[in-house]
Amino acid sequence: MAAPASLLPRLFLRHLATFMALIGCCLGNASAAGPACTRAYTLALHDHGLLYSADTNAGIDKDFADELIRRSGCKVTVSLMPRARIWQLIESGALDFSLSGISNAERNRFAGFAWYFTNKYYLLVRRDSGVRTLADFERNEKLQLGVIRSFRYSETANRLVDALHEARRVTQAGGLSPLYQTLMLNHIQGMIIEPFDYPALEERNIRELSQIIEFPDPSVRHGLIMSNKALAQGEQERWRELVNGMRADGTVRRIFEKYFKPDLAAAMVDF
């Protein structure tokens, strides 16, 4: 039975309203699917073992950045900086992004994060130091610990670093290589490492003179670092969705499997 003529305008308007609502929904979902790319962005890598090597211009974070930029469709200028400088620029808003960052109360004031892997931390000590436990290292006032400037670690590792820093038993360096050199020269007797540092340990001289003690902490989340001053919360959420998509479709795991055995890669990215 056909609708009365008097009802046709109202039916038309109702269907039109429904159609426009659907269009609006679809457009809204499309706009939320990725960053708006209203400007060019900046992202800084830091030289750190398998995360990124300036010598080879390769590493996990380089692969991750390339895929993130491709999916975003945005123009992103990538540079290399010391980690301490990266945190300063993220806080000031002069740098939009960095990678493989961990949070704490201070950093949460000026940065947001999008998590894509976790890992544990270890104390690498010289065998001739006589250290068998973390407590052994802390008790021996003659032992010096080496750390990378501005790095933070897991809870127990941070407590050790802070305690030794108060006792003036901490040596800071800009990266891993100087710490390995000072360890081999016995200017420091221990340093904190993570799985990205493993390849260097395979070198005969380091492996023979050192041993590893695991910190008794859960794995720590690492992620894309986003400057709160440079990126509004809504914009950060769109980048976070890209990272979550890379995790969900297995891209992050495939990147890690290029550098680690499958079981270790799975342990780091499946959290």
N, C-alpha and C positions, 0 to 999 in steps of 0.2 A: 504493500500500500504506500503510495507516495505521500511525502510530508505536506501538510497544508502550506499554502503560499506564504502565510503570515509567519511561519516558523523558519523559512529558508534563510532570511538574513541572519537570524540568531544562530542557526546551525553553522552557517558559513563562518561567522565570527568565532564561534567556539572552536571549529576545526582549524581556523587560521591561528588562533591563540595557541592551540596544542602544537601546531606545526612550528610556530616561531619559538616556542619553549624548547622543542627538540633541537632546533637549529642552534639556539643559544647554548644548550647543554653540550652539543657536539663541539661548538666553537670553544666553549670553556674548557673542555677536556683537551682539545688540540693545543690551546694556549698553555695548558699546564703540563704538556708532554715534555717540554724542554725549556731551557733558558731563552729569554727574549732576544739576546744578542744585540742589545741596543747600543753597545760600545765594544771596544776591544778590551780584552782582559790580560792579566799578567799572571804567570805561574813560575815559581822557582823550584828547581831541583837542588839537592845537596849531594855531594860525592860521598857515598857510604856503601862500600862493598857491593853486594848484589842488587841493592836498590838502585844505584846509578854509579857508573864509572866514567869519569871525564876522559880517561885514556881511550876507551872504546865507544863512548857515546851510546851506551847500552845499559839496560838493567830493568828491573821490575817497574820502578816508578816511571821510567821513560816509556815503556810499553803501555802502562796504565794511562799516562798523560795523553799519549797519541790516540788511544781509543776513546778516552773521555772527550777530547777535543773534536774528534771525528763525529761522535754522536751528538754533540751539542750544536754543531754547525756554526759555532762562534769563532771569531778570530782571537787566538790566545798566543801571546808572546812568551816563549819559554826561555828561562835563563838559568844560570848556575850561580849559587851563592853559598857562603858558609851558613850553617844552621842558625847560629846566633843572630846573624844579620836578617835572616828570613823572619824570625819571630819578631824582631824589632819593626820590620816593615809591615808585617801582618797587623800588629797592634796599632800602628799609625794610620793604616788604611792605604799606604803607598803600594802595597802588594795585595793582589786579590786572593791567590791560592798558593798552597804548597801541598806536599804529599807525605804520607807515612808519619803523620803527627799523632802524638798522644795528648790527652787532656789532663788538666788538673784545675783546681779552683781558680788559680790566677789566670790561666789561659782561657778559661771559660768566660771571663769578663770581656775578652776582645776577639774571640774566635768561635766559630761553629765547626762541627766535624761531620763527616760522612764516612762511616767505618767500612773498611774492606778487608782487613786481616787482623790477626792477633799473633803474638809470639811471647815466648818466655825469655828471661835474661839469665846470664851466667857470669860468674867471676872467673876470669882467666888468670891463673897465678903461676909464677915461676916455681918449678919443682924444688929448686934449692932454697926456697923461702921457708920450708918446713911447715907450710900451711896445709891442713887437711880439712878444716871447716871454716865457715865464715867467721865464727867467733875467734879462731886462731889469728886470722888476718887483723881483725879489729883490736885484739889484745896486744899485738906486737907493735910497739910504738916506733920501731925502726922501719916498718914497711910503708911504702908510699903507693897510693892508688892513682891511676890515670883515668881521666874521663874526657869526653868531648865537650867543649864549651857549650852551655845552654841545654845539654841533653838531660832529660829526666827518664826514669826507668820504672820498675815495679816498686811496690811499697817497701819491701825489705831492702832492695837495692838503694832506693832513695834515702832510707834511714841511715844506711852505712855511709853513703856519700856525704850526707849532711854532718854526721858525727865526725868523720875524718876531716871534713873541711874545717870544722871548728877547731880541730887539733892541728891544723896546717899540714895535713898529710895527703893533700890532693894536688895533683898536677893536671892542668887543663891544656888541651890541644885543640886545634881547629878541625882535626879529622883523625881517621884510624891510622894512617901510615905513620905519622909522628909518634903515636902511642906505641905501635909495634916496635919502632926503632928504639924508643927509650926503654921499653921492656927488655929488649935484647941486650941493651947496654947496662941493664940492671939499675937504671936511674929510677924506675918504678918497678914494683914487684907484682902488681896486679892491675887489671883493667876489666871493665864491664863490656861484655859482648852479647850479640844476639845471632840468630841463624844466618843473617846476611853476611856475617863476618867469617863464616866457616871456610871459604876457599883459601883465605890467607893462612889459616891454621894448617892447611895441607902442605905448606912449604916445610921442608924437612927441619930447618933450624928452629922454627917456632914450635912445631909439634914436639920436638925432642926436649925442649927446655920448659914446656908448660903443661899444665893440667887444668881441667874445668870443674868448677863447683857450681851446682845449680842453686839459684835462689828459690826458696820455698813459697813462691807466690803463684797465683793463677796467671794465665796468659793475659797480656795487656792489649787492649784494642788500639789499632792504628787507623788513621783515615785521612781523607782529603781535608785540608785545613782551609777555612773560609774566613776572611776578614770581616768582622762585624761592621767596621766603619765603611768598608768598600761595598758590601753586599747586604741588602735588606733581607730580613728573615724570609720573606716570600721568595726572593730570588735564590737564597741558599737552599730552600726546600726543593726547587726545581733541579738544582745541581745534585742534591742528595738523591732525588729520584733516578737520575742518570746512573749514579754509583750503585744504587740498589738494583737497577736493571742489569748492570754488568755482573753483579753477584748472582742474580737469579738465573740468568741464561748461561752461566758457566764460564763467562769470559775471564773473570778474575782468577778462577781456578786454573784455566788453561795458561794464563800468563805465569802463574807461580810454578806450574809443572814444567815450564821451560828451564827453570833454575833449580828446582828441588825435586827429589823423588816423590812420586804420587802420594805416598802416605803422609809425608811431612807437609806437602802442599795442601792436602785435604785438611790436616789438623790446623793449619794456619788460616784457611779461608772459610771453613765450615763452622760457623759459630752463631 
